[in-house]
Amino acid sequence: MDRLFEPMTLLRGPAWKNRFMLAPLTNQQSHPDGRLSDAEYRWLTMRATGGFGLVMTAASHVQAAGQGFPGQIGCFGDEHLEGLTRLAAGIRAGGAVSSVQLHHAGNRAPKELVGTPVCPSDDAETGARALTLAEVEAVRDDFIAAAKRAEKAGFDGVEVHGAHGYILAQFLSPEVNRRDDRYGGSLENRARLILEVLAGIRAACRPDFQLGLRLSPERFGLVLPEIREVAAEILRAGQIDYLDMSLWDIGKEPMDDAFKGRTLMSLFTELPRGDVRLGAAGKVMGAESAKSLLDAGCDFVVVGRGAILRHDFPERVRHDNAYNSPTLPVTARHLMDEGLSSGFVDYMKNWKGFVA
């Protein structure tokens, strides 16, 4: 258990005081125009004072047309700088390293929020239209501009959201991406956008600005061996400081029958990664599951639901090597005491069996 509380140095930027990262969690608490709310500020700064080494925002859209859910914190305009600056300072004062997760929902953007959503290719199921080549380049440039905005606000870094079927994952998918230009077809072309985003952020921001990437290897039309190949190439290049794998369950087997009999996570922990750090998320609910991630070869632990249930999850693990999250369901009062607004609690009621 002691290893969970060892500081973690990275290729760039400040060391994390321990191996706990707050997962980027949808909470629907900010204002309709993307400006930071007091509720979202309280939620995140409580996790900083609760002992997380890295505190990350919820997915923050880099274009107004990329909004994925109501109450999403924005990073697409200078009108967001005041709130982001306040938030970066509050997270730092709480003792944590700070990061903004950069996001574009693509065809998963609700029509009632964005009008007609966009996608690599026309998508009849969602009604999304294909991006023009110029619009693809604008998405790339807006990810980079949002990173610069986060840097200006005082954040220690950003994480690029390439997971969960959002726009960068849509480009990676041969099922969703049927383009015939340089952003479609071969895996090299389908990975081009995400690689250009990473390279652009690295070039545009200061040398010690911390850069992470979130990937998910399954579902949403993704091909597991392809995602593994992309991850391997990104790790080899060393432009990112950490890779955050969202697995839904850290102990699960791959859906691809070719890899049955082993954990999905092992396909990534075995990749050469040099000094890039690797972490994973997926049902880390207590001390033992957190420790098991390090035992399995990860460098850090990404905590989602456990951090919703207890703002001080790391400190509880520190003081109790047998700590487990409260049994579900929990009361709305419990969640509000842990820093969730009433709106966030209402959102959590959509998670079956979470709120009594």
Secondary structure, 3 states (H helix, E strand, C coil): CHHHHCCECCCCCCCECCCEEECCCCCCCCCCCCCCCHHHHHHHHHHHHCCCCEEEEEEEECCHHHCCCCCCCECCCHHHHHHHHHHHHHHHHCCCEEEEEEECCHHHCCHHHHCCCEECCCECCCCEEECCHHHHHHHHHHHHHHHHHHHHHCCCEEEEECCCCCHHHHHHCCCCCCCCCCCCCCHHHHCHHHHHHHHHHHHHCCCCCEEEEEECCCCCCCCHHHHHHHHHHHHHHCCCCEEEEECCCCCCCCCCHHHCCCCCCHHHHCCCCCCCEEEEECCCCEHHHHHHHHHCCCCEEEECHHHHHCCCHHHHHHHCCCCECCCCCECHHHHHHCCCCHHHHHHHCCCCCCEC
